[in-house]
């Protein structure tokens, strides 16, 4: 049997009790955990840092609001992947107009590459702050490492590595705990926020929501459920007897993964608000800039922990961005896809990963302003998220697609609420441009 596709059945019985418990935990926490953690990528860290530096604790309510919406839409994407055995793009191709599916996937791919380039740039800048040296060289080396791991490491081992990289998020909990934080102010901002009609405040709300709920996360989690079902022992097709257990696993995995994602985002806002906003440092454009500012006001330890977190989260997010683009393109064009496939059996899929990563690296060698590029990628993500989410809701409530496993009413309401919230965010963005 192919070593990249070999299951792990039968091993657990020979393990000691503590190892079996750890194995069961890892069996539950997988796609949702990695997806949630990858949402706190270096560009997201930059967005949350700016929110904390500019507005203090005032925008924390957006992360409380987005949590259940994020959970709902991610659980729906995971269910689509697990029930149909196909990713979001393949289901769009089969059940929506071909032109619409190709346009949405094309915009997703462009936004992912821009986001990937910005993340690599932030990682290179963070390494330069930590150990000196040429940032562009670090960009290339980090891109090469991410690309080689994604292509040549077997899926089971690679998925395990991504789970361990989630530990890099702990760095931002440490930063929040050692910063000068007004916990009373944090509590008030979460439950009784100060809302204003200031255009900068509205734009920041849109930026935080757009960063938190991104289309590449839908595609990645759905496809990882497909990969998981194929690599695990037992039947691939979902049967009535196993559906309850599978849906409970997906729900727990998603609630935990998105909970960690939003908790880390809260910690980043708290850390930068407590260290920078209170000192009048209100303009932060990149994650590396936030780390450098923290060095001067919060000490070398906080700076080093924050900067290391940028590199760690980038190593997690870059493969997810490149992989989700490759999955989507592969399913639209009917390529053989999957990280469990050997490179020579899925050449086009792995070529897409290579091209996306190389283009992301190359973006850092051009005169393109990475902050402006990231801004426009966020705009593209926000715009494409609304039709993708609406299409996902139609797919997940159709018996022709989901069979007996159409969404329950509670998930339908949550999914449509998330779709409506994103539509309002995009509308607010358009209005802000006009006014």
N, C-alpha and C positions, 0 to 999 in steps of 0.2 A: 504494500500500500504506500502511496505517496506520503513522504514524511511531513509535508505541509498540510495534509488533509487528515492525518491520523487523529482519532478521537482519544479521550483519556478514560474511557469506561473501564471499570474493573480495578483501577488503581486505588481508589479511595478506601476500599475494604482492607487494604494492607497498611494503611496509614494509622498512626496513633490518633487518639481522640482529638487532641488540640489541632493537629494537622487537618483532620477531617472537617472540623468546624471552620477552619480558615479556608479550606477548599470550597465548602458550601457557601461561605460568604462571597468568595470570588465568583462562584457560579451564579449568584444572584446579581451582584454588582458588576456590570460590564458595560454594554453600550450606553446606557443612561449616564453612568458615572463619568465615562470618558467624554461623552458629548457635553455634559454640563461643565466639566473642568476645562475643555477646550474653548468654551465660550469666554473664559477669562484670559484671552490671548493678549499679547503685548499691546495691540491696538485698542482692545477693550480696556486694558489697564490705563492707557492714556486718556480714554474718555472718562472713566470713573475718577481718575486723578484730577482732571480739569473740573469735573462737577464738584468734587470736594474742595478744591482750591478756590474756585470762583464763588460757590454758594454755601460753603460750609456743610452743615448737616441738612440743608433745606430740601435736597432731592432724594433723601433716603426713602421717602414714601413711594417713589416710583419703583424701587426694587421690591418693596413689600407688595405693591399692586401687581407687578409683572410675574411674581413667583407662581401663583396658581394658573395664570394664563400660559406661562411657559411650560409648566408641567402638563397641562391639558393638551397643547398642540404637539408636544414631544411624545406623549404617550400615544396619541393618535397616529403619529408617523411610525412609531415602533409597531403598533398593532397592524398597520397596513403591510409592513415588511414581513411580520411573522405569519400573518394569515395568508397572504397571497404568494409568499415566497419570492417576491420581486420588490425592487426598490421603488421610490417615488417616481423617478423618471420613466421606468418601464411601464408603470401603471398609467401615467399621463399619456404615454405613446399609445397604449392599448385602448384607453377609454376617453380620451379627449382629442380634439382636432390636432393633427400632426404638426401643423404650422405653429399653433400656440405652444405646444410642448417644446418644440425646437427653439422658439424665441425665449421662453422662460429659462431653459437650460443654458442657452447662449449667454444671457445676461448673468445668470448664476456663475458661469465659468469666468467671465470677465471680472465680476466683483470678487470672486475667490482669489484670482491671481493678484489683483491689486492689494487685497487684504493680506495675502501671503507675502508680497513684496514689502509691505509696511511692517509686518511682523518680523521678517528677517532683518530689516533695517534697524528696528528697535533692539533686537537681540544683539546685532553687531555693535551698536552704540553702547549698550549696557556692558558688553564684554570689554570694550575699549575703556570705559570708566573703571572697571574692576582691575584689569591687568595691563592697560595701555596697549599700544599697537594699532595697526590699521583696521578701522572698522569695516571697510569693504572686503578685506581678506577674511575677516570673521564671518561676514555675510555669506561669502562663497563656501567656506568650510562648513558652516552650520547647515546651509542648504544641501550640500553634498552628503553630510551625515544623515539628515532626515530622509533624503531620497534613497540612499543605499539601504537604510534600515527598512524602509517601507517595501522595497523591492525584493531584498534577498533574505530577510528574516522570516521564518515560518509564521503563519498567522497566529497560532496559539501563543507562541513566545512573544510575538510582536504585541498582541492584545494585552498580555501580561505586563510588558514593558510600559505601555501607555497607562495602565492602571497605577503602576508604581510612580510614574511621573506626576500623577495627581497630587502626590505628597508635596510637590513644589509649591502648591497653593498655601500650605501652612505658613509660608514666609509672610504672607499678608495679615494673617491673624496675629503673628508676633509683632508686626509693625503697628497694628492698631492698639495692641496691649501696651506697648512702650511709648506711644505718643501721648501728648498732653490732651486727653480727651475729656470733654464734659459729658458724662454719661446721662445726666439729666437732660441736656440738650439733645442728645441722640434719641432718648425716649420720646421727648416732645415732638421731634421731627418725624418720627415713625408713626405716631398716632394722631397728631394734631399739626399737620404741616402748614407752613406759611405759603399760600398760593398768591402769585402775582401775574399780571398780564404783560410784564416786561418781555420784549421780544427775545432777549438773550436767555431768559428763563425758559420760555417756550421752546426755543431751539435746543436747550440743554435737555429738556424732558424728552423731546423727539430723539435726540442722540442716544440717551440712555436706553430708551425702549428699543430703538433700532439695533443697538449693540447687543442687548439682552436676547431679543427674539430675531434670529437670523436664519435665512433659508438654508444655508449649508448645513445647519444643525439638523433640520428635518431629513435631508437626504442622507446624511451620515448615519443617524440612529436607525433609520429604516433599513439601510443596507447592512449595517452591522447585525441587525436581527436576522437578516437573510443569511449572512456569513455564519452566525452562531448556530442557526438551525441546521445548516449543512455540515458543520464541523463536529457537532455534538453527536454522540451515539443515539440511536433511536430513529423513529420516523421523522422525515422532514415535514410532511404535510401535517397541519394542525388538525387534531381529531377532537371530537366533542368531549371525550373523557379527560383529555389533558388540557383543554382550553382554559379552565378555571385556574389551574396552577400556573400556566404560562402567563395569563393576563395579570395574576397577582404578582408574579416575578417582575414583569415589565413595569407595573405600577410602582412597586417598591423601588426598583432600580431607578426609575425616572424621578420619583419624589426625592430620593436621596441625592441623585446626581444634580438635579436642578437646585435643590436646597443648598448643597455645597457651593454651587456656582454663585447663587445670589448672596450667600453668607460672605464669600470672599469679596464680591463686589461691594457689599456693605463695609467690610473691613478696609478696603482701599479708600472708599470715600471718607470713612472715619479717620484713617491715618493721615490723609492729605489735608482734611479739614482741621484736625487737631494740630498738625505741624506747620501747615502753610497758610491756610485761610486766616487764622487768628493773628498771623504776623504780617498780613497784608500782601502776601505772595499769591496773587489770584489768577495769574496767567500761566498755564501749563499746557503745552501742545503735544508732548510725547511722553511715553512712559520713562524713557531715559532722562528726559528733562526733569520729571518728577523725582527720580532717584537722586539726581545731582542736587536739586533743591533741598531734599531731605538731608543730604550730607551736611549742609551748612546750618540747618536749624534743628536737626534731631540727632546728629552725631553719626560717626562712621559705621556703627553697628547697624542702625536702622537703614542707612544707605546701602550697605553691603547686602543685607537680607532682601531689601526691595529689588535691587539690581539682579541678584541671583534668581529671584522669583520670575523676573522678566525672561531670563534665558530658559528656565525650566518650563514655564508655561508655553513659551514659543516652541520648544522641542515637542510639546504635546499638540499644539494647535496647527503647526505647519503641515504635518502629515494629514491631519483631518481636513484641512482646506484643500490640499492637492488631491487627496483621496476622494473627497465628496465630488469634486469637479470631474475626476476621471470616472467615477461610478455613473454620474448623471450622463456624461457624454457617451459612455459605453452602452448604457441601456437605451439611449435614444437611437444610436446607430447599430444596435444589435451586435456589439462586440462580446467576446467572452470576457467577463469581469470577475474580480474577486481577489483579495489579498491572499486567499488560500490557494490560488492558482500559481503554478510555477511560471516564471517570466516567459519562457519560450511557448507556453500554452495560452498566454494572454498578452501578446506583444503590443497591441494597440492600447490596451488598458494601461499597462505600465509605461508606454511611451507618453501617454497623456499626463501621467504623474511627473515624468521627467520634464516634459515641455512646460507644465505649469510651474514647477520649481525653478527651472532655468529662467523663465520669463520673470518670475518674482525676484530672483537675484539680479537680473539685468536691469530691472526697474530702478535699482539703487545706483546704477551707473549713468543714469540719464538726468537731464535738467528738471525732470518732473518733480514738483514739490510733493514729498510723500504725505504731508498733512492734507494738502488739497486733494491728492489722489484718494486718500483714505476717506475724506469727506464725501467724495463722489461715489466711492464704493458703498458707503453707508446709505447714501441716497438710493443707489441702484438696489441694494439689498432690501431697503424699506419698500420700494416700489414693487419689486418682484415678489416680496413676501405676501402681499395681499392676494394676488391671483393664485399663487401657489397654495396658500392656506385655504382659499375658497375651493380650489380644485380638490385638495385633500379632504375637505369636509364632504364634498359630493362623492368622492371615492369611498370614504369610510362609512357612509350611510347608504350605500347602494348594495342591495342583495346580489346583483350581478357580479360585483367585485368581491365582496366580503362573505358571500354565502350566508351561513347561519350566524356569523359573527359580526354583524353590523353594530355600530356604536350604541351603547346604552344612552338613555336620555341625559344623564348627568354629564357625560363626556361631550355629547352634542352641544349642550348649552355652553360648556367651558370652551370648546373649540370655536364656536361662533363668536363668543365674547372676545377671545383672543384675536380673531380675524377682524372684528369690528374695531377693537382698540388699535390695531395696526393701521387700519384704513383711516381712522381719525388722526393718527400720528402723521401719516403721509399728507392728509388734507391740511393739517396744521402747518406742515412744512411748506406746502404750496402757497397757503395764505400768507405766511411770513415773507415769502419771496415777493408776492404781489404788493403787500403793504410796506 
